[in-house]
Amino acid sequence: MELDKNLYRQAYAAYREWNAAEAVARARDAGRLSPAEAWRQYADLVEFCWRLAPEPSAHQRREKLAALERYYEAVRRLGERGQTHGKTA
């Protein structure tokens, strides 16, 4: 698999910028974060990572949907089995 060099450079530049800002914020706010603020920062980091994550390929989407269908089919069969044997799932 060949990397998109331009996309990699953009992502790496965004990471460096975020990392520098994060280091400044950590130094400035050392020991002063409330739990709510720490959670907000964590949520911001997760959102940042999601923006960098590439879209799954068509094959990956098909595989995931097939796995979900197998899972829900197994859950449905388990529920039916419980009903035929007098138990609830």
N, C-alpha and C positions, 0 to 999 in steps of 0.2 A: 504494500500500500504506500503510495507516494503522498508526502505531506504537501499541503498548500503552503508554500513558503511565505507568501504575503499574509495569509491568515495567521500563521504561526507568529510572524513578527508583530502583527497587531495585537494578538493575544498576549504575547510576552511583554510588549510595551505597556499594555493596560495593567498587567500583573505588577510590573515594576512600579508604575505610578501608584497603584493601590497599596503595595507593600511599603513604599516610602511614606505615604500618608498614614498608614496604620502604625508604623514605627513612631512617627511624631505624636500621634494620638495616644499610643501606649505610654510614652514618656510623660506626656502632659497629664494624663488621667490616672497615673499609677496609684492604685489603692482607693480611687474615688468613685468607682462605678457601682451603681445600685444594681440589684439583680435584674430589674426591668431594663435598664440601659445595657447591661451585658447581653440580655436576651435579644434586644433590638440589634445590637452589633452582630450577634450570631446570625440572626435572620437576614441582615444585609449581606453578610458573607455568603450565605447559602444562595441568596438571589444572584449575587455576582457569579458564583460558580455555575448556576443554571444558565446564565446568559452565555457563558463560555462553552458550555457543553454542546457538541455538535448534534444536529438532528439525526435520529436513527434512520438507517437506510430502509428502503421498502421491504427488504428481506427481514431485517430485524423487527419491523412492525408486524409483519405476517407471523413470524415466529412467536412474538409476544402474545398476539391475539389467539393463536392456536393454543398456546400454553394456558391462557386464561379460559378458553373454551373447555379444555380438558379438565381444568380445576373445577369450574362450575358444573360440569357434567358429573364429576365425582361427588360433589356436594349434593347435587340433585338425587343421584343414586343412593347416597347415604340417607338422605331424608326419606326416600321411598322405602328403603329397607327398614328404617325405624318405624314407619307407619305400618308396614306389613307385620312387624313383630311387636307392635303395641308400645313402641317407645318413641319419644320425640327427640329430634336432633338438636 
